[in-house]
């Protein structure tokens, strides 16, 4: 996957405009962190990519192909999504990882391989997911997503409920996935230090608008927009537009 592109995308719900005229290209094979105040539209942005919702206006392209022309099931296999809370099915780790591939007709899913990718040994395969720690559940959720062989990952604050050790494990895991599998990764975070650590690029959303998008180092050391400067300083006020 080369890039995910938004072209003048807006989204409204019940008469309220959530995203306003977003145009941006997310380069392929990179980690893009999305930051911004609560209610800025960050989660809405990635839901649009996965077609959990559709734009009110504008278009979203994957490698220059409008996502509305792609079968939605195929699209969601190509673009995996991991949430803040891992949404695992009842049952074993093995059953969770096998689920997606078996829907496609695959009979022999290499569960051990996907567990190894997320740093879990094969003994986890037979464990009930309800007996796993939060960090382990999140890694199983990522393994289940990877079993569909996605080209991109959308991460909605996947470490916000984890302890520092589990957070570090997940961060290293995602970085390694980018390096080894050349995945395009869009990661929503409220933690600016995390954005600095993991992001190749960083985007700021505020009140549904894309304020700034730049290489992460430049974003934090030489912001071009006054709103970005205020956000980094922790001084962004509601009245700033």
Protein Blocks (a to p, Z undefined) as FASTA:
>chain_A
ZZdcdehiacdeehiafbghiacdddehiacddeddehilmmmmmmmmnomaccfbdcdd
eehiafklpcfklmmmmmccddfbdcddeddfklmmmmmmmmnopabdcfklmmmmnopa
fklmmpcfklpcfklmmmmmmmmmmmnopabdcdehkllmpcfklmmmmmmmmmmmmmmn
opacddddfblklmmmmmmbdcddeehiafbdcdfklmmmmccbfklmmmmnopacfklZ
Z
